[in-house]
Amino acid sequence: MVHRLIKLPKKQSFFLFGPRQTGKSTLIRERYQGRVWSVDLLSNDLFFRYSRDPSLFRKEAAEMIEKEGIKTIVVDEVQRVPLLLNEIQSLMGQFDCQFIMTGSSARKLKRGGANLLGGRAVERRLFPFTYQEIGETPLREILHFGTLPALAGKTRKQKIEILSAYVHVYLREEIQSEGIVRNLGGFSRFLDMAAVQAGELVSFSNVARECHLPVRTVQSYYEILEDTLIGFCLVPWHRSIRKRLVSHPKFYFFDTGVVN
């Protein structure tokens, strides 16, 4: 088991965000044991159950706390049912219990005006393995395949298959099934161009021209990548505020293997 360097609160409630397969659930299981109740919203049974009636979660959680002495409640992939956050806030006012909410996308929470608990829960981010965590791994290997935990101990062929599946699952489950974009073909072309230009200055007009898309659409696609935690923009710093506003950012994906 690789020891993750991230520091998580011992008693305070928190959100743990990170791309898929970065080890969020494994980390929580390792760090929080004993009187813990876990709810995995990737399970269709639980997803549909709580989607129909979010108050069921509050009633069941209250019963678990009072009768079973539960001290920690974990909700995996909380962005799938954002209304549960209202129930969690209600429970926070009634019980002295730690709530841990994990998520692989912040889009629904940000764009849907979800209740982010008004400062009652702090935020943490989990990324793939760092150099300090995995030790002496050849740099060429890291640059080519990245450091997703799922790749540990796999052969070269297996790593390529896992990374290819990762991209396809992202397109199919995060983008298509959620109806985030209407033009999936255009978004796929944009992904290729964004990967080619990763780490370089981003010119929305140039990317739009290469992908045959409107400039505003390209800007919204970059926002989607940030909201789904696939990458982030690095804005240049200048003393002059005016220069900051007209400067081009750089965009980085969260993992070099996914880019390749």
Secondary structure, DSSP 8 states (H G I E B T S, - for coil): ---------SSS-EEEE--TTSSHHHHHHHH--SSEEEEETTSHHHHHHHHH-THHHHHHHHHHHHHH---EEEEETGGGSTTHHHHHHHHHHH---EEEEEES--HHHHHTT---GGGSSEEEE--S--HHHH-S--HHHHHHH---GGGTT--HHHHHHHHHHHHHHIIIIIIITTT--S-HHHHHHHHHHHHHTTTSB--HHHHHHHHT--HHHHHHHHHHHHHTTSEEEE----SSHHHHHHS--EEEES-HHHH-
